[in-house]
């Protein structure tokens, strides 16, 4: 009887994502960890972790990696970052990311100035 319950719980939990995307996190880019992105401002580092095993069952490494990335993307807007970059491979359900701000932001001073001869865009309201 207990074996059936354990198998049922494990089969249901392996198909589910435990981490969900927070508002604003879907616009955060993920770049490879080969080199620092050009023209970006480093906003900090984020360390995230999830369960990589449940009791005696090791979770799917791809799902663990996906959830770690989602958690890092969830943290980026709080650092005013729009890009994250893994600093190392996941280990024991934990991973470290750099957070970067790469796109021009409209702040209190207004839109960023365009370079000489470059086009400048503004949002259009209807």
Helices and strands as residue ranges (DSSP letters): H 2-14, G 25-27, E 29-31, E 41-49, E 53-54, E 57-58, H 61-76, G 77-79, E 83-86, E 94-101
